[in-house]
């Protein structure tokens, strides 16, 4: 009789566990609460699991009956958990759909897109202008030999003009980061000799300078080179004036000033009338009314000869302009460091 009572007591205990667990499960509506319920009623420390572990202490004749009843309760709880889990999942999905409802009648949103860097924009404009004028783009290496960067451009090792360029020297002797795009003059003449030359040479140059609002250690240059018969200073002036008017507008005024560069003779610098004050004088143009934009001159006979051309037969002109400087003038930018700061507030303006 005691075995019957013990069996009935165990079955009653299992039924109580089942009812309690199902009652608790009915009020659950979140995934986290479901996981807590599973640990409480189906985990290792759950009542039904502890009862199953204690079967070894029961009389042999009770074990099959209790084991069967315990398994039935366990399976019932697992089935109820799966059913409730699906219901909670569907409820969460419905809530998300209602909360994040999309009005398909609204117009589409244009995704944010990047743009060209202002210096790149200016460089493309400059190359397009010279392309329309009949110039070909020529690329030369950024890592140069001392010979191409200085010697062949009429700047021997003892020449004080080398102080005009603060040079980055590579560990390998006689190799430098180019300080200007002028080495491309020699390379282009060597490739095209004896044909006439009309090229534009863009690229990055490097100088060991103190970084400030007006100077950087690396910047873009564009070199201009024309070599042929009967090329004169008038051709140089006309070409540059046409370029300036195409870039800055037909009303842009220019002037040439005498200057000095070792690889040109005579040499000059071209100024454009200040866009800010209209030539009246202001802090931007240092009260002069003019802004320097490039250096130029007739190719030195020594440079022509080093490039393979007979200076008694051929003449030519060259010019070099800084793209960052022109970009600053076009957009009235006061600090060259903005170009390398990667400040999205600055870049988005272009």
C-alpha positions as CSV (number, residue, x, y, z in Angstrom):
1,X,0.0,0.0,0.0
2,X,2.9,2.3,0.8
3,X,4.4,1.8,-2.7
4,X,1.0,2.8,-4.2
5,X,1.0,5.9,-2.0
6,X,4.6,6.7,-2.9
7,X,3.7,6.3,-6.6
8,X,0.7,8.5,-6.3
9,X,2.7,11.1,-4.4
10,X,5.4,11.2,-7.1
11,X,2.8,11.4,-9.9
12,X,1.1,14.3,-8.0
13,X,4.5,16.0,-7.6
14,X,5.2,15.7,-11.3
15,X,1.7,17.1,-12.1
16,X,2.3,20.0,-9.8
17,X,5.6,20.7,-11.5
18,X,3.9,20.6,-14.9
19,X,1.1,22.9,-13.9
20,X,3.4,25.4,-12.2
21,X,5.7,25.5,-15.2
22,X,2.9,25.9,-17.8
23,X,1.3,28.6,-15.7
24,X,4.6,30.5,-15.6
25,X,5.2,30.0,-19.3
26,X,1.8,31.4,-20.3
27,X,2.7,34.9,-19.0
28,X,6.1,35.1,-20.9
29,X,6.4,37.4,-23.8
30,X,10.1,38.0,-24.4
31,X,13.0,35.9,-25.5
32,X,15.1,36.6,-22.4
33,X,12.2,35.5,-20.2
34,X,11.9,32.3,-22.2
35,X,15.6,31.5,-21.6
36,X,15.1,32.1,-17.9
37,X,12.1,29.8,-17.9
38,X,14.0,27.1,-19.7
39,X,16.8,27.2,-17.2
40,X,14.3,27.1,-14.3
41,X,12.1,24.2,-15.5
42,X,14.3,22.3,-18.0
43,X,17.8,23.0,-16.8
44,X,20.1,20.8,-14.7
45,X,18.7,22.1,-11.5
46,X,15.0,22.0,-12.5
47,X,12.6,20.0,-10.2
48,X,11.8,17.4,-12.9
49,X,15.5,16.9,-13.6
50,X,16.3,16.5,-9.9
51,X,13.5,14.0,-9.6
52,X,14.8,11.9,-12.5
53,X,18.3,11.9,-10.9
54,X,16.9,10.6,-7.7
55,X,15.3,7.6,-9.3
56,X,18.3,5.4,-8.4
57,X,17.2,5.6,-4.7
58,X,13.6,4.5,-5.4
59,X,12.4,0.9,-5.2
60,X,13.0,-1.0,-8.5
61,X,9.3,-1.5,-9.2
62,X,8.7,2.3,-9.1
63,X,11.5,3.4,-11.4
64,X,9.8,2.5,-14.7
65,X,6.6,4.2,-13.7
66,X,8.3,7.3,-12.3
67,X,10.7,7.5,-15.3
68,X,7.8,7.3,-17.8
69,X,5.8,10.0,-16.0
70,X,8.9,12.2,-15.6
71,X,9.7,11.9,-19.3
72,X,6.1,12.7,-20.3
73,X,6.3,15.9,-18.1
74,X,9.7,16.8,-19.6
75,X,8.4,16.3,-23.2
76,X,5.3,18.3,-22.4
77,X,7.3,21.2,-21.1
78,X,9.6,21.1,-24.1
79,X,6.7,21.1,-26.5
80,X,5.1,23.9,-24.6
81,X,8.4,25.9,-24.7
82,X,8.7,25.4,-28.5
83,X,5.1,26.5,-29.1
84,X,5.4,29.5,-26.8
85,X,8.8,30.4,-28.3
86,X,7.3,30.5,-31.8
87,X,4.4,32.7,-30.5
88,X,6.9,35.1,-28.8
89,X,9.0,35.3,-32.0
90,X,5.9,36.1,-34.2
91,X,4.8,38.7,-31.7
92,X,8.2,40.3,-31.7
93,X,8.3,40.3,-35.5
94,X,4.8,41.9,-35.7
95,X,5.9,44.6,-33.2
96,X,9.0,45.3,-35.3
97,X,7.0,45.6,-38.5
98,X,4.6,48.0,-36.9
99,X,7.4,50.0,-35.2
100,X,9.6,50.2,-38.3
101,X,6.8,50.4,-40.9
102,X,8.0,51.8,-44.2
103,X,5.8,54.1,-46.3
104,X,6.5,52.8,-49.8
105,X,4.9,55.9,-51.2
106,X,7.7,58.1,-49.9
107,X,10.3,59.3,-52.4
108,X,13.6,57.5,-52.3
109,X,16.5,59.0,-50.3
110,X,19.7,59.7,-52.3
111,X,22.6,57.8,-50.7
112,X,25.6,59.9,-49.6
113,X,28.3,59.9,-52.3
114,X,31.9,61.0,-52.2
115,X,33.4,63.6,-54.5
116,X,36.7,64.6,-56.0
117,X,39.2,66.3,-53.8
118,X,39.3,70.1,-54.6
119,X,43.0,69.7,-55.7
120,X,42.0,66.9,-58.0
121,X,39.2,69.0,-59.5
122,X,41.7,71.8,-60.2
123,X,44.3,69.4,-61.6
124,X,41.7,68.0,-64.0
125,X,40.6,71.4,-65.1
126,X,44.2,72.5,-65.8
127,X,45.0,69.3,-67.7
128,X,41.8,69.7,-69.8
129,X,42.7,73.3,-70.7
130,X,46.2,72.3,-71.8
131,X,44.8,69.3,-73.6
132,X,42.5,71.7,-75.6
133,X,45.6,73.7,-76.4
134,X,47.4,70.7,-77.9
135,X,49.5,69.5,-75.1
136,X,50.1,65.8,-74.2
137,X,50.2,64.6,-70.6
138,X,53.5,63.0,-69.7
139,X,54.2,61.1,-66.4
140,X,57.6,61.0,-64.8
141,X,58.8,59.2,-61.6
142,X,58.5,60.7,-58.2
143,X,61.7,59.1,-57.0
144,X,64.5,60.6,-59.1
145,X,68.2,60.5,-59.4
146,X,70.2,63.6,-58.5
147,X,71.3,63.8,-62.1
148,X,67.7,64.3,-63.4
149,X,66.5,66.4,-60.5
150,X,69.5,68.8,-60.5
151,X,72.6,68.1,-62.7
152,X,70.9,67.9,-66.1
153,X,68.8,70.9,-65.2
154,X,71.9,73.1,-65.0
155,X,72.2,72.8,-61.2
156,X,75.5,71.1,-60.5
157,X,76.4,70.0,-57.0
158,X,78.4,73.1,-56.2
159,X,75.7,75.5,-57.4
160,X,74.1,77.7,-54.7
161,X,70.7,77.5,-56.4
162,X,70.3,74.0,-54.8
163,X,69.4,75.9,-51.6
164,X,66.1,76.9,-53.3
165,X,64.9,73.3,-52.9
166,X,65.0,71.6,-49.5
167,X,65.5,68.0,-50.6
168,X,64.5,64.6,-49.2
169,X,67.4,62.3,-49.8
170,X,66.9,58.5,-50.1
171,X,69.4,56.2,-48.2
172,X,70.7,55.1,-51.6
173,X,73.3,57.6,-52.7
174,X,72.3,60.0,-55.5
175,X,68.6,59.2,-55.2
176,X,66.0,61.8,-54.0
177,X,62.3,62.5,-53.9
178,X,61.8,64.9,-56.7
179,X,61.7,68.5,-55.6
180,X,59.9,69.7,-58.7
181,X,58.4,68.2,-61.9
182,X,61.2,69.7,-64.0
183,X,63.1,66.4,-64.2
184,X,60.3,65.4,-66.6
185,X,61.6,68.0,-69.0
186,X,64.8,66.0,-69.6
187,X,63.0,62.6,-69.8
188,X,60.4,63.9,-72.3
189,X,63.0,65.4,-74.5
190,X,65.1,62.2,-74.4
191,X,62.0,60.2,-75.6
192,X,60.9,62.6,-78.3
193,X,64.2,63.7,-79.7
194,X,64.5,65.0,-82.5
195,X,60.7,65.6,-82.7
196,X,59.2,68.9,-81.3
197,X,57.9,68.6,-77.8
198,X,54.6,70.0,-76.4
199,X,53.9,68.2,-73.1
200,X,52.4,68.9,-69.7
201,X,53.8,67.0,-66.7
202,X,51.6,66.7,-63.6
203,X,52.7,65.1,-60.3
204,X,53.5,65.2,-56.6
205,X,56.7,66.9,-55.4
206,X,58.4,66.8,-52.0
207,X,60.3,69.4,-50.1
208,X,61.7,69.4,-46.6
209,X,60.0,72.6,-45.4
210,X,58.4,73.9,-42.3
211,X,54.6,73.2,-42.5
212,X,52.6,76.4,-42.3
213,X,49.5,78.0,-43.8
214,X,51.3,78.6,-47.1
215,X,53.7,75.7,-47.3
216,X,53.6,71.9,-47.1
217,X,56.2,69.1,-47.5
218,X,54.3,67.6,-50.4
219,X,52.1,69.2,-53.1
220,X,51.1,68.9,-56.7
221,X,52.8,70.7,-59.6
222,X,52.2,70.9,-63.3
223,X,55.2,71.4,-65.6
224,X,54.8,72.9,-69.1
225,X,57.4,72.3,-71.8
226,X,57.5,73.3,-75.5
227,X,60.6,72.6,-77.6
228,X,60.8,73.4,-81.4
229,X,62.2,75.7,-83.9
230,X,61.6,79.5,-83.7
231,X,59.9,79.3,-80.2
232,X,60.0,82.7,-78.6
233,X,59.1,84.5,-75.4
234,X,56.0,85.8,-77.2
235,X,54.8,82.2,-77.5
236,X,55.4,81.7,-73.8
237,X,53.4,84.8,-72.9
238,X,50.6,84.1,-75.2
239,X,50.2,80.5,-74.1
240,X,50.1,81.4,-70.4
241,X,47.7,84.3,-70.9
242,X,45.3,82.1,-72.8
243,X,45.6,79.5,-70.0
244,X,44.9,82.0,-67.2
245,X,41.8,83.4,-69.0
246,X,40.4,79.9,-69.6
247,X,41.0,79.0,-66.0
248,X,40.0,82.3,-64.2
249,X,37.8,84.0,-66.8
250,X,38.2,86.4,-69.7
251,X,38.6,89.4,-67.4
252,X,41.6,88.0,-65.6
253,X,44.6,90.4,-65.8
254,X,48.2,89.1,-65.8
255,X,51.7,90.4,-65.7
256,X,55.2,88.9,-66.1
257,X,58.0,89.8,-63.7
258,X,61.7,89.0,-64.2
259,X,63.0,86.2,-62.0
260,X,65.6,83.6,-61.8
261,X,65.6,79.8,-62.3
262,X,68.7,77.8,-63.2
263,X,67.0,75.9,-66.0
264,X,65.5,78.8,-67.9
265,X,67.0,82.0,-69.4
266,X,65.5,84.5,-69.3
267,X,63.2,83.6,-66.4
268,X,60.0,85.2,-65.2
269,X,57.1,84.8,-62.8
270,X,53.5,85.4,-63.8
271,X,51.0,87.1,-61.5
272,X,47.3,87.4,-61.8
273,X,45.3,90.3,-60.5
274,X,44.0,89.7,-56.9
275,X,40.5,88.2,-57.0
276,X,39.7,89.5,-53.5
277,X,40.4,93.2,-53.9
278,X,40.3,93.6,-57.6
279,X,43.9,94.9,-57.7
280,X,43.4,97.6,-55.0
281,X,45.5,95.8,-52.4
282,X,44.5,93.6,-49.4
283,X,46.0,91.2,-46.9
284,X,45.6,88.3,-49.2
285,X,47.8,89.9,-51.9
286,X,50.1,91.6,-49.4
287,X,48.8,95.0,-50.5
288,X,50.3,94.5,-53.9
289,X,47.1,93.8,-55.9
290,X,48.7,90.8,-57.5
291,X,49.0,87.1,-56.8
292,X,51.8,84.9,-58.0
293,X,50.6,81.7,-59.8
294,X,53.6,80.3,-61.7
295,X,57.3,80.5,-62.7
296,X,58.4,80.3,-66.3
297,X,61.1,81.1,-68.9
298,X,62.9,80.1,-72.0
299,X,64.6,76.7,-71.7
300,X,68.3,77.2,-70.9
301,X,70.6,76.1,-73.8
302,X,72.4,73.7,-71.4
303,X,69.1,72.0,-70.5
304,X,68.2,71.7,-74.2
305,X,71.6,70.2,-74.9
306,X,71.3,67.7,-72.0
307,X,67.9,66.7,-73.4
308,X,69.5,65.9,-76.8
309,X,68.5,69.1,-78.7
310,X,70.9,71.4,-80.5
311,X,70.4,74.8,-78.8
312,X,71.6,76.5,-82.0
313,X,68.6,75.1,-83.9
314,X,65.9,74.5,-81.2
315,X,64.5,76.8,-78.6
316,X,61.7,76.2,-76.1
317,X,59.9,77.5,-73.1
318,X,58.9,76.0,-69.7
319,X,56.5,76.9,-66.9
320,X,55.7,75.4,-63.5
321,X,52.6,76.0,-61.4
322,X,51.4,74.7,-58.1
323,X,47.9,73.2,-58.1
324,X,47.3,73.7,-54.4
325,X,48.2,77.4,-54.8
326,X,45.8,77.8,-57.8
327,X,43.0,76.0,-55.8
328,X,43.5,78.3,-52.9
329,X,43.1,81.3,-55.3
330,X,40.1,79.9,-57.0
331,X,38.2,79.2,-53.8
332,X,39.8,81.8,-51.5
333,X,41.2,79.1,-49.2
334,X,43.5,80.7,-46.6
335,X,45.4,77.6,-45.3
336,X,47.1,74.9,-47.5
337,X,46.9,72.5,-44.5
338,X,43.2,72.1,-45.1
339,X,44.0,69.9,-48.2
340,X,45.6,67.2,-46.1
341,X,43.6,67.4,-42.9
342,X,40.8,65.1,-44.2
343,X,38.2,67.3,-42.5
344,X,34.9,66.3,-44.0
345,X,33.4,69.7,-43.2
346,X,36.0,71.2,-45.6
347,X,35.8,68.6,-48.3
348,X,32.0,68.6,-48.5
349,X,32.1,72.2,-49.7
350,X,33.5,71.0,-53.0
